Amino acid sequence: MKAAKLAPTACNYQPFKIWVMKSEPAKNALKEVTNYTFGAPVFFVVGVSKEQAWTRKFDQATFAHVDGAIVGTHMMLEIAQLGLGTTWVGSFDAPRLQTKFPQMKEYDLIAIFPTGYPADNAKPAGTHTLSKEDEELIEVL
Ligand SMILES: Cc1cc2nc3c(=O)[nH]c(=O)nc-3n(C[C@H](O)[C@H](O)[C@H](O)COP(=O)(O)O)c2cc1C
């Protein structure tokens, strides 16, 4: 949580909320909304609020999801630093989760982080080593 709170956000508006899902009812609710639970003993759900976030005046772009991505990345790095493992899970039924936990309705739910000690035989996803060519990803102007 300290690493999450240290994350920079636009204008320091901190438009995020983290729910620590560690009770059995909370964890069972997550199992109903995603297949990606990985047997983890604790989960973090991250939500962001467009209303609380900074908006760029030139094009009205909201930076809520940008801020949330930085917060989530900070959390992932700290989780790894602690010798734990996680995966960013974006594939879940967010509306259903919000029905189960009405306090989440004010937020866009951007991530679930199943967190625990990795199994001895844990290995990276098949896509881990795939990378587009530099020319496709980077343009020097
Ligand atoms: C925004 C985002 C959403 C993701 N959602 C899922 C998911 O729902 N389930 C899952 O197993 N992995 C998910 N991943 C993990 C990616 O599939 C994984 O990071 C990618 O394949 C690259 O592998 P690597 O992280 O080992 O480099 C997600 C990653 C990101 C960044």
PDBQT file of the ligand as one rigid body, heavy atoms in Angstrom, charges set to zero:
ROOT
HETATM    1  C1  LIG A 201      -3.509  -4.364 -18.573  1.00  0.00    +0.000 C 
HETATM    2  C2  LIG A 201      -3.179  -5.834 -18.476  1.00  0.00    +0.000 A 
HETATM    3  C3  LIG A 201      -4.200  -6.766 -18.364  1.00  0.00    +0.000 A 
HETATM    4  C4  LIG A 201      -3.894  -8.121 -18.242  1.00  0.00    +0.000 A 
HETATM    5  N1  LIG A 201      -4.905  -9.028 -18.017  1.00  0.00    +0.000 NA
HETATM    6  C5  LIG A 201      -4.588 -10.331 -17.795  1.00  0.00    +0.000 A 
HETATM    7  C6  LIG A 201      -5.608 -11.263 -17.464  1.00  0.00    +0.000 A 
HETATM    8  O1  LIG A 201      -6.790 -10.922 -17.369  1.00  0.00    +0.000 OA
HETATM    9  N2  LIG A 201      -5.245 -12.554 -17.230  1.00  0.00    +0.000 N 
HETATM   10  C7  LIG A 201      -3.934 -12.943 -17.283  1.00  0.00    +0.000 A 
HETATM   11  O2  LIG A 201      -3.667 -14.129 -17.025  1.00  0.00    +0.000 OA
HETATM   12  N3  LIG A 201      -2.947 -12.076 -17.592  1.00  0.00    +0.000 NA
HETATM   13  C8  LIG A 201      -3.250 -10.784 -17.839  1.00  0.00    +0.000 A 
HETATM   14  N4  LIG A 201      -2.251  -9.880 -18.128  1.00  0.00    +0.000 N 
HETATM   15  C9  LIG A 201      -0.867 -10.359 -18.238  1.00  0.00    +0.000 C 
HETATM   16  C10 LIG A 201      -0.353 -10.287 -19.678  1.00  0.00    +0.000 C 
HETATM   17  O3  LIG A 201      -0.973 -11.296 -20.437  1.00  0.00    +0.000 OA
HETATM   18  C11 LIG A 201       1.166 -10.409 -19.660  1.00  0.00    +0.000 C 
HETATM   19  O4  LIG A 201       1.698  -9.341 -18.947  1.00  0.00    +0.000 OA
HETATM   20  C12 LIG A 201       1.716 -10.424 -21.076  1.00  0.00    +0.000 C 
HETATM   21  O5  LIG A 201       1.335 -11.619 -21.721  1.00  0.00    +0.000 OA
HETATM   22  C13 LIG A 201       3.241 -10.282 -21.131  1.00  0.00    +0.000 C 
HETATM   23  O6  LIG A 201       3.835 -11.237 -20.314  1.00  0.00    +0.000 OA
HETATM   24  P1  LIG A 201       4.900 -10.754 -19.197  1.00  0.00    +0.000 P 
HETATM   25  O7  LIG A 201       4.169  -9.868 -18.227  1.00  0.00    +0.000 OA
HETATM   26  O8  LIG A 201       5.377 -12.040 -18.568  1.00  0.00    +0.000 OA
HETATM   27  O9  LIG A 201       5.974 -10.008 -19.931  1.00  0.00    +0.000 OA
HETATM   28  C14 LIG A 201      -2.537  -8.541 -18.267  1.00  0.00    +0.000 A 
HETATM   29  C15 LIG A 201      -1.515  -7.587 -18.382  1.00  0.00    +0.000 A 
HETATM   30  C16 LIG A 201      -1.821  -6.257 -18.487  1.00  0.00    +0.000 A 
HETATM   31  C17 LIG A 201      -0.700  -5.259 -18.559  1.00  0.00    +0.000 C 
ENDROOT
TORSDOF 0
